[in-house]
Amino acid sequence: MATRCGAAALLLVLSVRLSAGQSFSLPLRQPQDCGHARYFDISSLACGQCGPHQGRSAWGISCVCLPGFKMVSNNGGPSVICEKCPENMSGITEDGWNCITCPKGLTTEGKCKCAINEILVERDVNGKLLNEALCIRCDANKPSFSASNVLGDRCIRCEQTFINISESCDCSDPNILTGGLCFSNSRNFPSKPVATVRYGQLGITVVSAWFLKNLQASAAACWLYSNLTSCQALGNMCVMNMNSLSSITSDACGLFQYVYANTAGLGTVHSVSFWRQNLPWLYYGDQPGLASQVLDTTQFPTSFSFKGTNKNIKLQLIAASYDAEGNFLKWQKLEGGVLQLCPDTLTRLNAAYTFGTTYQQSCTVSVSKMLSDFATPIFYDVYLEYHDDDSGQQYLWAVPVLNLNLQYNEMSVNQGSNMNNWLLTRRMFLVDSLSGQENDLGRQPRIIRIASKIMISIRLIPNTQRGTIYPPLITIAYKDVLVQNPDAQSVMVSFSVNYEMNQSEAQIQTNIALGVLGGLAVLWSLLKTAGWKRRIGSPIIDLQTVLKFLLFYAGDLANVFFIITVGTGLYWLIFFKAQQFVSVLLPLPSQEEDFVTYVGCAFALKALQFFHKLFSQLTVDVFFIDWERPKGKVLKAVEAEGGIKSAAAPVSIWRTYFIANEWNEIQTARKINPLFQVLAVLFFLEVVGFSNLALMDSSSSLTRSSESYIAPWSRILRFGVSTVLWLVIAMLQIIFFAVFYERFVEDKIRQFVDLCSMSNISVFLLSHRCFGYYIHGRSVHGHADTNMEEMNMNLKREAENLCSQRGLLPNTDGQTFQISISSKMRQQYDRIHETLTRKHGPARLLDSSATTFEQSTKTYHTMNKFLGSFIDHVHKDMDYIVKDKLLLERIIGMEFMEPMEKSIFYNDEGHSFSDVLFYGNEATLLIFDILFFSVVDLASQSFVLAAVLTYLQQEIFRFIRNTSGQKNLASKTLVDERFLI
């Protein structure tokens, strides 16, 4: 026992080692590769040898006896034993098990054959085998009228047309035998139909085997006998020939038109003048303007609503389907993807018929799959089902078809955009692999025709308030494919459902708004230009004035475009998503082009305004007036005189550097936090789901199921949703900073004014040649360069009102002013400033000559002394007055009084000096950010990318503003740039 177990274990180990080196591959063999004397073994998937006197069966997976040999045994596969028949019984019975004498010869398979209309009889009524087969002729005469069936094994009644024409089963000349039917040649009917199908895209005409077999028979049976199935088959062949209306009267459509014209006396169906009794409804007619009448003047007798108790959002499309032979198959609802060649989930396929949901589906389908799935075409007559509330009856509304491949006089009809030129049809199919078969039916077709584009269009009736629509329209385009390698060939197909309404009224309203607001923008820009001319002190209208007007107009026109686009986006967002009964439908992508153009124009013009403002801020004149005076004298060595003498104690420059750095810091301060703004907008769009409101469907839900169909984006809604979020979040930020943060935490602008007062430094700004701003920072305590104890004492005295007020005028608190200076004052300012502007900045302290540095220092002190004396009214010829601005002056931003002899200081309680900072131009910056975000999103359809690029551009322009503003500050104030941090 142990020996046996050891041997078995050894064999097992050896087999495992041998199998480890085996290859798990085998040669590929097809049944047709085995030849005539071999068969395909379905077990080993290889070819096996048949026995003697045997050959391969028709299927190739077993062996059969050769002619002249009968089977003795057959267990399948090669397990067949054959025996030779005797000489006097050389034939084989149909089942192959017996030998028999054949009176009329043998077939190639060695079996008995009989003449036409004869049936082969091998056994008697009891099943006993006859020694000699019998060929019994069927009785073709009255009353039997019998003929052999296709298999030739029994007699059946012959086709009725034979009996009608010849009162027998014979259809000899001059009668016509076609398609298994017999017709008399005495009737006036085309005897030689054109069985061709033209494929215009390929320029190929194919003689169709299907048409050869069935065209004449179907047409004759339809016309002569009103055979319903034959009429449907004739109509199907016309549809397969793309409803051709060529001059050839004997092609499929020509024969259909012939029958249609000659059966007018039969009447119409359902009172439809284009639908002849017994015939399919293929055409609406070719009268000029008929398409417009069908599509534009008839109202579909039901309404649609998105919400409420009468909610109706389903398009109940149903189709009567027929096979190629004209047999009615069934009524078929289009839900479930009947007309959609792209595979998808049932939920997504059914979303195509949800009213208000724009549906788009496209994919690439294999030609081999189309050949296997659509061996024979299915034809559809599509209807829209509706319910009559009064009678409770269900009705059908015929849906017209616009076939873009429709041929007229062998040339494609130029459908164009003029609806009056359209020729509407009714019947359609998805794939035709039948008419392209040239020789024998059942073989691979030479050409197949695939519906590459199907679009269902639903148009809303203008000014409707109850969701009424015009009849839908199915637009279909076919692709002709020359079949060469089906497995490698593919076709792009698409299916879409579009909802549209007449946008002409909306476009007119937009154009009116654009014209009115554009005109107002011109007037506003003229006022701005006039104000600018007054502020630069130049009454002459020159090229610079025209250029400035265009820059102002660019900014104002950008605001006009922005207002119109925001209003448009908000309108569609509210009225489309919130409506109960359908009264508006979203513009189609092609109808959004004007809107996208407006957004692009708004961005381009706003960018021009932004760069204009940026350049103006980077060239502003600024000077810090230091009011500090020496606190005594110090002993100072004088080299030239070789002795020591007393001199005024120097005033510290650190306060000026401190104010310069604070000014440099607030140059890019804004009323909102840009990073929070971008992140908040992106959060609400992508995380909360506000982006779902931009989908072209009727749902106002912020969430979508991953299994549900996601409609395409509407560019107008994307702009509307994102812009509203930008504006709302920005307004909330502005309110938060203005009401809470700047009041209780930090207000950089007002704190800068306080800092100037504590530092005893005033700020003199000139944004224009003769206009600017003044911050009065003169300390009420006389000195600011003091120790901590004295500083705290000064603050305490000021808090207890033990000292004078900070205002420029006595007993006032006004520290900020808009200033309009005289030309004389400006000329004096320029003369002093010449030595500062002559160089590109302050001299380097280490490598510059003492003469240059002393010259710059002397110029600085001269400017400081001049501006200080100007503020103190020392120069009577360059004096100024202080007054309030009129309300109208504040509104239009222009000063009515021109400073001829005296400059004018306007009281300013709003700290308007921020106009030379980002802080005072928040509206421009915000709109520029919104438009930049929107342009990127419209181009990329990605909110994330738009947010990232928007933040990057904010940081880039902030860096440019900081860097260049710092250089301008150093250049204009003589503050060394190395001390600006």
Secondary structure, DSSP 8 states (H G I E B T S, - for coil): -HHHHHHHHHHHHHHHHHHHT---------GGGS-SSEEEETTTTEEEE--TTEEE-SSSSSEEE-TTEEEEEE-STT-EEEEE--GGG-EE-TTSSSEEB-TT-B-TTSBB---TTEEEEEE-TT--EEEEEEEEE---STTT-EEE-TTSSSEEE--HHHHHHHSSS---TTSEEETTEEE-TTS---SS---EEEETTTTEEEE-HHHHHHHHHHHHHHHHH--HHHHHHHHHHHHHTTT---S-TTSHHHHHHHHHHHTGGG-EETTEEEEETTS---B----TTHHHHHHHS---SSB-BSSSTT-B-B--EEEEEE-TT--EEEEEESTTTSS--S---HHHHHGGGBTT--EEEEEEEEHHHHHHH-SS--EEEEEEEEE-TTT--EEEEE--EEETT-EETTEE----S-GGG---B-EEESEE-STT--SSTTS--SEEEEEEEEEEEEEE-TT-SS-BB---EEEEEEEEEE-S-TTT-EEEEEEEEEEEE--HHHHHHHHHHHHHHHHHHHHHHHHHHHHHHHHHT-----HHHHHHHHHHHHHHHHHHHHHHHHHHHHHHHHHHHS-SB-------GGGGHHHHHHHHHHHHHHHHHHHHHHHHHHT-EEEEEE-----SEEEEEETTTTEEEEEE----SHHHHHHHHHHHHHTT--SS-HHHHHHHHHIIIIII-GGGGGBSSS---S---TTS----B-HHHHHHHHHHHHHHHHHHHHHHIIIIIIIII--HHHHHHHHHHHHTEEEEEESSSSEEEEE----TTS--S--HHHHHHHHHHHHTT-S--SSSSTT----EEEEE--HHHHHHHHHHHHHHHTSSS---TTTS-HHHHHHHHHHHHHHHHHHHHHHTT--GGG-EEEE---HHHHHHT--SS--SSSEEEEE-SS-GGGGGSSGGGHHHHHHHHHHHHHHHHHHH--HHHHHHHHHHHHHHHHHHHHHHHHHHHHHHH---GGG--
